[in-house]
Amino acid sequence: MARQYTLHRPQTAAASGIDYVAALNAEQYKAVSSPPGKALVIAGAGSGKTRTLTYRVAWLLDHGLSAKQVLLLTFTNKAAREMVERVRDLVPHDTSDLWAGTFHSIGSRIIRRHAEDLGFTRAFSILDRDDQKSLLNSVVASCEIDTKERRFPKADVLASMFSLIENTGVTLEDVVASRYDHFYDWLEQLEEVRQGYIAKKLETNSMDFDDLLGMTVRLFEERPDVLELYQQRFKHVLVDEYQDTNSVQGRMIDLLVGEANSLMAVGDDAQSIYSWRGADMDHILSFPQRYQGSRVFTIETNYRSVPEILELSNAAIRANTGRFEKDLQSSREGLGVKPALVALDDPRSQAAFIAQRMLELREEGIPLAEMAVLYRAHFQSLDIQMELTVRKIPFSITSGLRFFEQAHIKDIAAFMRFVVNRRDEVSFLRMVNLLPGCGPAAAQKLWTEWLKSGWASKEEVPPKWSDLFLKFKVPKKSVKHWEQLCYVLDELTPDGAPARPSDMIFSILEGVYDDYLKESFENFESRRSDIEQLSQYGGSFDDILEFLAQLSLMSSVDGEPTGDQAELDTEKVTLSSIHQAKGLEWKVVFLIWLVDGQFPNGRILETEDIPMLEEERRLFYVALTRAKDELYLTYPMMNPKSYTGDVICRPSRFLEDFPIELVEEWQVGESEAWSEDEPF
């Protein structure tokens, strides 16, 4: 039996000169100065989570721990860099041996040292998304899957599907049944592709990003001696955003910590909003049970928002059952301004109110850069984008491209542009390239054949598109889809004249594009919602040429300041989905589309999925806690639908979760129209 001997290093508690009691509030200090062991820190929104983690590392170094004995796991490289830089500024100790980084970067570092144990060499390649897609396309081709009759998921969708399996530990069948049920008939072939992809990665000495986690866990489980090396090294493991960990990350943490090592997991259960990408909230909720004898610290002092906003936020999240009890308390004095609850006639009135209020707030001295519009889904920003453009209010979008710049919107527009401008080669090629088996070369041949027909330059109205196009020779794989496209084009110009824009969009979506969305995009439902919103916008136009002109004018060029104006308008309003806004803050926040079916999401209400409804409420809470000074909760009372007519909106059930006296209800009326020539 080996004799145990412990090294006692010189005590350096005072080396940094930090007065921890003065630098931290009482809640932070309690967590930072806690003894070794397992600890969970519930850090509320705006409570100084990063400060707590940073000072915890400094505390450990100040109390004799070597930097190489500390492992700091984060979700972004930016967070890791920021924390390490802060630690370096705080303490005089050498921090070069401190391991800090994302789960993936730490996993890569470990695997690189032990790749041979997993059947790879140390020179293995890490595949990015494009590399993944290329490899998956190669595997699909080698499997000789017949996709002539039905669409098979494209590589992007396959990559997302397989990633979800790796990150959640669920079976392929369960993933397909719950998220990709339109591909359920392909289950056997999907498994064949998945196994082929795994084999191909080994054959090519390559790993994707998910492997950097999965292979690390596999290494630790298959090689206890390797695991012991890292357990001996990392005596203290610190984890940021613990509520966002998935099953593989949770297992990686458990293995590294083992029985003897210390763990400090910092997070906020009320901000767990990523289950759709595999995050498992149970990790944070079950922490006290999984780590018997662990301590739980709660940090409730908020340095961001005024008391009026926090009171509303606390009341809103209390409706959830799965949560740690906490009430955020503001360190600030109240401004005497309650959050505003604003009901508007329709989506355009909602947009007009927000734009007008922004201009008023700017006159009151609040910069545009300190204002944000937050929403549940990107398509909900369409009316806001249009209104801000008209009023020449500069804006940036963090939730994606400007509405009319998105690929799927341009795809739909290509069909419409071509039937009204038969010489539009760009639109024709874009439209035809959507067909399976019809690559650039085949598309160009079809364009040449179209020009030879003479109809591209004729002034008279052509006969049915199907009468013309069905005579063209297309790749064998494209025949069935080409026929369907021809019939859709017929619907776009009944009796030779263009249909109304909204009817055109409906025909394109239902006739050919919906299948393409499902095959091509992981977020196909969100993109379909964008197209439905485009159809709703098109409902106000009778003339297709006017509609297409507006689409062009709403592109990225239109509305962007140039020259001297650009110098003046360096500040911009932010438009963002709530998911993208997490971790950010603004003085003024407008939270829009607070109606059932929009927020919370309609599919969740239909399925009565309580866990997902609670996640939607956490998303609502995240949005509320982004605001520092002023908060506006808005919703339209009527939603004009191009297909079904006006729909009366039911205010979001989340608005029922708090006493009405916590908000100030605004009654908004109409006055005379303002002039569009009025200067900004």
C-alpha positions in Angstrom: 0.0 0.0 0.0 1.4 3.4 -1.1 2.2 5.9 1.6 0.3 9.2 1.3 2.2 12.4 1.6 0.8 15.9 1.3 2.7 19.0 0.0 2.0 22.1 2.0 2.7 25.2 -0.1 3.4 28.6 1.4 0.2 30.4 2.4 -0.5 33.3 0.0 -3.8 34.5 1.3 -2.8 38.1 1.4 -0.7 38.2 -1.8 -3.3 39.9 -4.0 -4.3 42.5 -1.4 -7.9 42.0 -2.3 -10.4 43.0 0.4 -13.0 40.4 -0.6 -15.6 41.7 1.9 -15.4 45.2 0.5 -15.3 44.1 -3.2 -18.3 41.8 -3.0 -21.8 42.0 -1.6 -22.6 39.6 1.3 -24.3 37.0 -1.0 -21.3 37.0 -3.4 -18.8 36.8 -0.6 -20.5 33.8 1.0 -20.2 31.9 -2.3 -16.7 33.1 -3.2 -15.3 32.2 0.3 -17.1 28.9 0.7 -14.9 25.9 1.7 -14.0 23.1 -0.7 -16.7 20.8 -1.8 -19.7 20.7 -4.1 -21.6 24.0 -4.4 -24.4 25.4 -6.6 -24.6 29.2 -7.0 -28.0 30.4 -8.2 -27.1 33.8 -9.6 -30.2 35.8 -10.6 -30.3 38.0 -13.7 -27.9 41.0 -13.4 -26.5 39.8 -10.0 -22.8 39.7 -11.0 -22.4 36.1 -12.0 -19.1 36.7 -13.8 -17.8 38.7 -10.9 -18.6 35.8 -8.5 -16.8 33.3 -10.7 -13.8 35.5 -11.2 -13.3 36.3 -7.5 -13.8 32.6 -6.7 -10.8 31.8 -8.9 -8.8 34.6 -7.3 -9.8 33.3 -3.8 -8.6 29.8 -4.6 -5.2 31.1 -5.9 -4.9 33.5 -2.9 -5.4 30.5 -0.6 -2.6 28.3 -1.9 -4.1 26.5 -4.8 -2.0 26.3 -8.0 -3.5 27.7 -11.2 -3.1 24.3 -12.9 -5.4 22.7 -10.3 -8.3 24.9 -11.5 -10.6 24.2 -14.5 -13.0 26.8 -15.6 -15.7 25.6 -18.1 -17.8 28.2 -20.0 -20.1 28.2 -23.0 -18.3 30.9 -25.1 -14.6 31.6 -25.7 -15.4 35.3 -25.0 -16.6 34.5 -21.5 -13.5 32.4 -20.8 -11.1 35.1 -22.0 -13.0 37.8 -20.0 -12.8 35.8 -16.8 -9.1 34.9 -17.2 -8.2 38.5 -18.0 -10.1 39.7 -14.8 -8.3 37.1 -12.7 -4.9 38.3 -14.1 -5.8 41.8 -13.2 -6.8 40.8 -9.7 -4.0 38.6 -8.5 -0.2 38.5 -8.8 -0.1 34.8 -9.2 1.1 33.0 -12.4 -2.2 32.0 -14.2 -0.6 30.5 -17.3 -1.4 27.0 -16.2 -5.1 27.8 -15.6 -7.3 25.8 -18.0 -10.3 27.9 -19.0 -12.4 27.6 -22.1 -15.6 26.2 -23.6 -16.5 22.5 -23.1 -15.5 21.9 -26.7 -12.1 23.6 -26.4 -11.2 21.7 -23.2 -12.5 18.5 -24.7 -10.3 19.1 -27.8 -7.3 19.7 -25.6 -7.8 16.5 -23.8 -8.5 14.3 -26.8 -5.5 15.7 -28.7 -3.3 14.2 -26.0 -5.0 10.8 -26.0 -6.3 10.4 -29.6 -4.6 7.1 -30.1 -6.7 5.6 -27.3 -9.8 6.4 -29.4 -8.5 5.0 -32.7 -7.5 8.4 -34.1 -4.1 10.1 -34.5 -3.1 13.3 -32.7 -3.3 15.1 -36.1 -7.0 14.5 -36.4 -9.1 17.2 -38.2 -12.0 19.0 -36.6 -14.8 19.3 -39.1 -16.7 22.6 -39.3 -20.3 22.7 -40.6 -19.3 22.8 -44.3 -16.9 19.9 -43.8 -19.7 18.0 -42.1 -22.1 18.6 -44.9 -19.5 17.5 -47.5 -18.8 14.3 -45.6 -22.5 13.6 -45.1 -23.2 14.1 -48.8 -20.5 11.6 -49.6 -22.0 9.1 -47.2 -25.5 9.5 -48.6 -24.2 9.0 -52.1 -22.4 5.8 -51.0 -25.6 4.4 -49.4 -27.3 4.6 -52.8 -30.5 5.9 -51.3 -33.3 6.4 -53.9 -34.5 10.0 -53.6 -36.3 10.2 -56.9 -39.8 9.8 -55.5 -39.4 11.5 -52.2 -37.2 14.1 -50.7 -34.4 12.9 -48.4 -33.1 15.3 -45.7 -30.2 17.5 -46.8 -26.8 17.4 -45.1 -27.6 20.4 -42.9 -30.7 18.7 -41.5 -28.8 15.4 -41.1 -26.1 17.2 -39.1 -28.6 18.8 -36.8 -30.4 15.5 -36.3 -27.3 13.5 -35.5 -26.0 16.3 -33.2 -29.2 16.2 -31.1 -28.7 12.4 -30.7 -25.1 13.0 -29.4 -26.0 15.8 -27.1 -29.1 14.3 -25.5 -28.4 10.6 -25.6 -31.9 9.8 -27.0 -32.3 7.3 -29.9 -32.6 8.3 -33.6 -36.1 7.0 -33.6 -37.1 9.3 -30.7 -35.5 12.3 -32.3 -37.1 11.7 -35.7 -40.5 11.0 -34.1 -40.5 14.2 -31.9 -38.8 16.7 -34.3 -38.6 15.3 -37.8 -41.7 13.1 -38.1 -42.0 14.0 -41.8 -38.9 11.8 -42.3 -40.1 8.9 -40.2 -40.5 6.6 -43.3 -36.7 7.1 -43.9 -35.7 5.8 -40.5 -33.8 2.7 -41.7 -31.9 4.8 -44.2 -31.2 7.5 -41.7 -29.6 5.0 -39.4 -27.6 3.6 -42.3 -26.3 7.2 -43.0 -25.5 7.8 -39.3 -23.5 4.7 -39.0 -21.7 5.4 -42.3 -20.9 8.9 -41.0 -19.4 7.6 -37.8 -17.3 5.1 -39.8 -16.3 7.8 -42.3 -15.0 10.1 -39.6 -12.8 7.4 -38.2 -11.6 6.5 -41.7 -10.7 10.1 -42.5 -9.2 10.8 -39.0 -11.8 13.5 -38.4 -14.1 14.6 -35.6 -17.0 17.0 -35.6 -17.7 19.4 -32.7 -20.1 17.0 -30.9 -17.3 14.4 -30.9 -15.1 16.8 -28.9 -17.5 16.2 -26.0 -18.7 12.6 -26.7 -15.1 11.3 -27.3 -13.9 13.0 -24.1 -16.6 11.2 -22.1 -15.9 7.9 -23.9 -12.1 8.3 -23.2 -12.8 8.8 -19.4 -15.2 5.9 -19.3 -13.0 3.5 -21.2 -9.7 4.6 -19.7 -10.0 5.0 -15.9 -6.2 5.7 -15.7 -6.6 8.7 -18.0 -9.5 10.0 -16.0 -7.5 9.7 -12.8 -4.8 11.9 -14.4 -7.3 14.7 -14.8 -9.0 14.2 -11.5 -5.7 14.4 -9.8 -4.9 17.6 -11.7 -8.2 19.5 -11.5 -9.0 19.8 -7.8 -11.5 22.6 -8.4 -13.9 22.6 -11.3 -15.9 25.8 -11.9 -18.8 25.8 -14.4 -20.5 28.9 -15.9 -24.2 28.9 -17.2 -24.7 25.5 -15.6 -28.4 25.5 -16.5 -27.5 25.2 -20.1 -25.5 21.9 -19.8 -26.7 18.9 -21.9 -26.4 15.3 -20.9 -22.8 14.9 -22.4 -21.6 18.0 -20.7 -23.2 16.9 -17.4 -21.5 13.5 -17.6 -18.1 15.1 -18.4 -18.4 17.3 -15.3 -19.4 14.4 -13.1 -16.5 12.3 -14.3 -13.9 15.1 -13.8 -15.2 15.9 -10.3 -15.6 12.4 -9.1 -16.1 11.9 -5.3 -13.2 14.0 -4.0 -12.8 17.1 -6.1 -14.6 20.4 -5.6 -17.2 21.7 -8.0 -18.8 25.2 -8.1 -21.6 25.3 -10.7 -23.0 28.8 -11.3 -26.3 29.4 -13.2 -29.9 30.5 -13.0 -32.7 28.0 -13.4 -35.0 30.9 -14.3 -32.9 31.5 -17.5 -32.9 27.9 -18.8 -34.2 28.4 -22.3 -32.3 26.1 -24.6 -33.9 22.6 -24.3 -34.5 22.7 -28.1 -30.7 22.3 -28.5 -30.3 19.7 -25.8 -29.9 21.6 -22.6 -31.2 19.6 -19.6 -32.6 21.8 -16.9 -32.8 18.9 -14.5 -29.0 19.2 -14.0 -29.4 22.4 -12.0 -32.7 21.5 -10.3 -31.4 18.1 -9.1 -28.0 19.3 -8.1 -28.6 19.0 -4.3 -29.9 15.5 -4.7 -27.1 14.3 -7.0 -24.4 15.8 -4.9 -25.3 14.9 -1.3 -24.0 17.3 1.2 -23.6 20.1 -1.3 -24.2 23.8 -0.5 -26.6 26.0 -2.4 -26.0 29.8 -2.5 -28.5 32.3 -3.9 -27.4 35.7 -5.2 -30.5 38.0 -5.4 -29.1 41.5 -5.5 -29.6 42.9 -9.0 -27.4 45.7 -10.3 -29.2 46.2 -13.6 -32.9 47.0 -13.3 -35.0 49.4 -11.3 -37.3 47.9 -8.6 -40.4 48.3 -10.6 -39.1 46.0 -13.3 -37.8 43.4 -10.9 -41.1 43.3 -9.0 -42.9 42.4 -12.2 -40.2 39.9 -13.2 -40.3 38.1 -9.8 -44.1 37.9 -10.0 -44.0 36.6 -13.6 -41.6 33.6 -12.9 -43.4 32.5 -9.7 -46.0 30.8 -11.8 -43.5 28.1 -12.7 -43.4 25.1 -10.4 -39.9 23.8 -11.3 -37.6 26.4 -9.9 -35.4 27.5 -7.0 -37.1 30.1 -4.8 -35.5 33.5 -5.1 -36.6 37.2 -5.4 -34.4 39.6 -7.1 -33.8 42.9 -5.2 -32.6 46.0 -6.9 -29.5 47.8 -5.8 -31.0 50.9 -7.5 -33.5 53.5 -6.5 -36.8 53.4 -8.3 -37.6 55.9 -11.0 -41.3 55.9 -10.3 -42.1 54.5 -13.7 -44.0 51.2 -13.9 -43.7 48.9 -16.9 -46.2 49.9 -19.5 -48.8 47.4 -20.8 -49.9 48.7 -24.2 -52.7 47.1 -26.3 -52.7 48.3 -30.0 -55.3 47.8 -32.7 -53.2 45.7 -35.0 -49.5 44.8 -35.8 -49.0 48.0 -37.8 -50.3 50.1 -35.0 -47.9 48.3 -32.6 -45.0 49.1 -34.9 -46.1 52.7 -35.2 -46.3 53.1 -31.4 -42.9 51.7 -30.9 -41.3 53.9 -33.5 -43.0 57.0 -32.2 -42.1 56.3 -28.6 -38.4 55.7 -29.6 -38.2 59.1 -31.2 -39.8 60.7 -28.0 -37.3 58.8 -25.8 -34.4 60.0 -28.0 -35.6 63.6 -27.5 -35.6 62.9 -23.8 -31.9 62.0 -24.0 -31.9 58.2 -24.2 -29.6 57.1 -27.1 -31.1 54.8 -29.7 -28.3 52.3 -28.9 -29.9 51.9 -25.4 -33.2 50.8 -26.9 -34.2 47.2 -28.0 -37.2 45.5 -29.5 -37.4 41.9 -28.3 -39.6 39.1 -29.8 -40.2 35.4 -29.6 -39.6 34.7 -33.3 -37.8 36.5 -36.0 -40.8 36.9 -38.3 -42.5 39.0 -35.7 -40.1 41.8 -36.4 -41.3 42.4 -40.0 -43.7 45.3 -39.2 -41.1 46.9 -36.9 -38.5 46.7 -39.6 -40.8 48.4 -42.1 -41.9 51.1 -39.7 -38.3 52.0 -38.6 -37.2 52.1 -42.2 -40.0 54.4 -43.2 -39.2 56.7 -40.3 -35.5 56.6 -41.0 -34.7 55.2 -37.5 -31.5 53.2 -37.9 -31.5 49.6 -36.6 -29.4 46.5 -36.3 -30.7 42.9 -36.1 -29.1 40.3 -33.9 -31.7 37.6 -34.6 -30.7 37.1 -38.2 -30.8 38.9 -41.5 -33.2 41.7 -42.3 -36.5 40.1 -43.2 -36.3 40.6 -46.9 -32.7 39.5 -47.1 -33.3 36.0 -45.9 -32.8 33.1 -48.4 -36.3 31.6 -48.1 -37.9 35.0 -48.7 -35.7 35.5 -51.8 -36.6 32.0 -53.0 -40.3 32.8 -52.8 -39.8 36.2 -54.5 -37.8 34.5 -57.4 -41.0 32.6 -58.5 -43.0 35.8 -58.5 -40.3 37.9 -60.2 -39.9 35.4 -63.0 -43.6 35.1 -64.0 -43.8 38.9 -64.3 -40.4 39.3 -65.9 -39.7 36.4 -68.2 -36.2 37.6 -69.0 -35.1 37.5 -65.3 -32.3 34.9 -65.5 -31.3 35.3 -61.9 -34.7 34.5 -60.6 -35.2 31.6 -63.0 -31.9 30.0 -62.0 -32.6 30.5 -58.3 -36.1 28.9 -58.7 -34.9 25.9 -60.7 -31.9 25.3 -58.4 -34.3 24.4 -55.6 -35.3 21.2 -57.5 -33.5 17.9 -56.4 -31.0 16.8 -59.0 -31.0 20.2 -60.8 -27.6 21.8 -60.2 -26.2 24.9 -61.8 -25.3 23.2 -65.1 -28.7 21.7 -65.6 -30.4 24.9 -64.6 -28.4 26.9 -67.1 -29.4 24.4 -69.9 -33.0 24.9 -69.0 -32.5 28.7 -69.2 -31.0 28.3 -72.6 -33.9 26.2 -73.7 -36.3 28.8 -72.4 -34.6 31.5 -74.4 -34.7 29.3 -77.6 -38.5 29.0 -77.1 -38.8 32.7 -77.8 -41.3 33.3 -75.1 -38.9 35.2 -72.9 -39.0 38.2 -75.2 -42.5 38.1 -76.6 -44.9 40.8 -75.5 -48.1 38.7 -75.6 -49.2 36.7 -72.7 -47.9 33.1 -72.9 -50.1 30.0 -72.7 -49.9 27.8 -69.6 -46.4 27.5 -68.2 -47.0 23.7 -68.0 -47.7 23.6 -71.8 -44.3 25.3 -72.4 -42.0 23.8 -69.7 -43.2 20.2 -69.7 -41.6 19.9 -73.1 -38.1 20.7 -71.7 -35.7 18.0 -70.9 -34.7 17.9 -67.2 -32.5 15.5 -65.1 -34.3 12.2 -64.4 -34.2 12.9 -60.6 -36.0 16.3 -61.2 -38.8 15.1 -63.4 -41.6 14.8 -60.8 -40.5 18.0 -59.0 -40.3 19.9 -62.3 -43.8 18.9 -63.2 -45.1 20.2 -59.9 -43.2 23.5 -60.3 -44.9 23.9 -63.7 -48.3 23.5 -62.2 -47.5 26.0 -59.5 -46.4 28.6 -62.1 -49.8 28.0 -63.8 -51.5 29.0 -60.5 -49.4 32.2 -60.3 -50.8 33.4 -63.6 -54.4 32.1 -64.0 -55.8 33.2 -67.3 -52.5 34.7 -68.2 -52.7 37.5 -65.6 -50.7 37.6 -62.3 -52.7 36.5 -59.2 -52.7 38.7 -56.1 -49.3 38.6 -54.2 -50.7 36.8 -51.1 -52.4 34.1 -53.3 -49.1 33.7 -55.2 -47.2 33.1 -52.0 -49.7 30.6 -50.8 -49.5 28.6 -54.0 -45.6 28.6 -54.0 -45.5 27.5 -50.3 -48.1 24.8 -50.6 -47.2 23.6 -54.1 -43.4 23.2 -53.9 -41.6 25.2 -51.2 -42.9 23.6 -48.0 -41.3 20.2 -48.9 -38.1 22.0 -49.8 -38.1 23.8 -46.4 -38.5 20.5 -44.5 -35.7 18.8 -46.5 -33.3 21.7 -46.3 -33.6 23.5 -43.0 -33.5 22.5 -39.3 -35.7 25.5 -38.4 -38.2 25.0 -41.2 -41.2 25.8 -39.0 -39.7 29.2 -38.2 -39.0 29.9 -41.9 -42.5 28.8 -42.8 -43.8 31.4 -40.3 -41.7 34.0 -42.1 -43.3 33.2 -45.4 -46.8 33.3 -43.9 -45.9 36.7 -42.5 -44.8 37.7 -46.0 -48.1 36.6 -47.4 -49.9 38.7 -44.7 -47.8 41.7 -45.8 -48.7 40.9 -49.4 -52.4 41.0 -48.5 -52.3 44.8 -48.7 -51.2 44.8 -52.3 -53.3 44.1 -55.4 -50.5 44.9 -57.9 -47.7 42.3 -58.0 -45.3 44.9 -59.5 -45.8 47.3 -56.6 -45.3 44.4 -54.2 -42.1 43.3 -55.7 -40.9 46.9 -55.9 -41.5 47.3 -52.1 -39.5 44.0 -51.5 -36.6 45.5 -53.3 -36.9 48.9 -51.5 -36.9 47.1 -48.2 -33.6 45.4 -48.9 -30.4 46.2 -46.9 -29.5 49.1 -49.1 -32.8 51.0 -48.6 -33.1 52.6 -45.3 -29.3 52.4 -44.6 -27.8 55.9 -44.0 -25.0 56.9 -46.3 -22.4 59.7 -46.4 -22.8 62.4 -43.8 -26.1 60.9 -42.5 -24.2 57.7 -41.7 -21.8 59.6 -39.6 -24.7 61.1 -37.6 -26.5 57.8 -37.2 -23.8 55.7 -35.7 -26.2 54.6 -33.0 -28.9 52.1 -33.8 -31.9 50.5 -32.2 -31.4 46.8 -31.6 -33.9 44.2 -32.9 -33.4 40.8 -31.4 -35.0 37.5 -30.6 -35.1 36.9 -26.8 -32.8 33.9 -27.2 -30.1 36.1 -28.8 -30.7 38.8 -26.2 -29.8 36.7 -23.2 -26.9 38.2 -21.3 -27.5 41.7 -22.8 -29.2 44.8 -21.4 -30.7 48.1 -22.5 -32.2 51.1 -20.8 -35.4 50.7 -22.7 -36.9 47.4 -23.9 -40.1 46.9 -26.0 -41.4 43.3 -25.7 -43.8 42.7 -28.6 -46.5 40.3 -29.8 -47.6 39.2 -26.3 -50.6 37.2 -27.5 -51.3 33.5 -27.1 -50.1 31.5 -30.1 -47.2 34.0 -30.6 -45.8 34.1 -27.1 -46.2 31.5 -25.7 -45.7 29.5 -28.9 -48.9 28.1 -30.5 -47.6 24.5 -30.8 -46.9 24.4 -27.1 -50.4 25.5 -26.3 -51.9 22.9 -28.7 -49.9 20.0 -27.1 -50.4 21.3 -23.5 -46.8 20.5 -22.9 -46.3 21.9 -19.3 -42.5 21.7 -19.2 -42.2 23.5 -22.5 -44.8 26.1 -21.3 -42.6 26.7 -18.3 -39.6 27.2 -20.6 -41.6 29.7 -22.5 -42.3 31.5 -19.3 -38.6 31.5 -18.5 -38.0 33.1 -21.9 -40.6 35.8 -20.9 -38.6 36.3 -17.7 -35.4 36.6 -19.6 -36.9 39.3 -21.8 -38.3 41.3 -18.8 -34.9 41.3 -17.0 -33.1 42.8 -20.0 -34.6 46.2 -19.2 -32.7 48.6 -17.0 -35.0 51.6 -16.8 -38.2 51.3 -18.9 -40.2 48.3 -20.1 -43.0 48.3 -22.6 -45.2 45.2 -23.0 -47.2 45.4 -26.3 -49.6 43.3 -28.2 -52.1 43.8 -31.1 -55.7 43.1 -30.4 -56.4 42.1 -34.0 -54.2 40.2 -36.4 -55.1 40.5 -40.1 -54.5 37.2 -41.8 -54.3 37.1 -45.6 -55.9 33.6 -45.8 -58.5 33.6 -43.0 -59.3 37.3 -42.5 -58.9 39.2 -39.2 -58.2 37.2 -36.1 -59.0 38.5 -32.7 -55.9 38.1 -30.5 -56.0 36.7 -26.9 -53.5 38.5 -24.7 -50.7 36.2 -23.6 -51.5 34.1 -20.6 -48.2 35.3 -19.2 -49.8 38.7 -18.6 -52.2 37.0 -16.1 -49.3 35.7 -13.9 -48.8 39.0 -12.1 -51.1 41.6 -10.4 -52.3 44.2 -12.8 -51.2 47.0 -10.4 -47.6 46.2 -11.2 -48.0 47.7 -14.7 -49.4 50.9 -16.1 -52.0 50.4 -18.8 -51.7 52.7 -21.8 -54.7 53.6 -23.9 -53.4 54.5 -27.4 -55.6 56.4 -29.9 -55.1 57.6 -33.4 -54.5 61.2 -34.5 -53.9 62.8 -37.9 -51.4 61.1 -40.1 -47.9 62.4 -39.9 -45.9 63.3 -43.0 -43.3 60.9 -44.3 -41.3 63.9 -45.3 -40.9 65.0 -41.7 -37.2 64.9 -40.9 -35.9 62.4 -38.4 
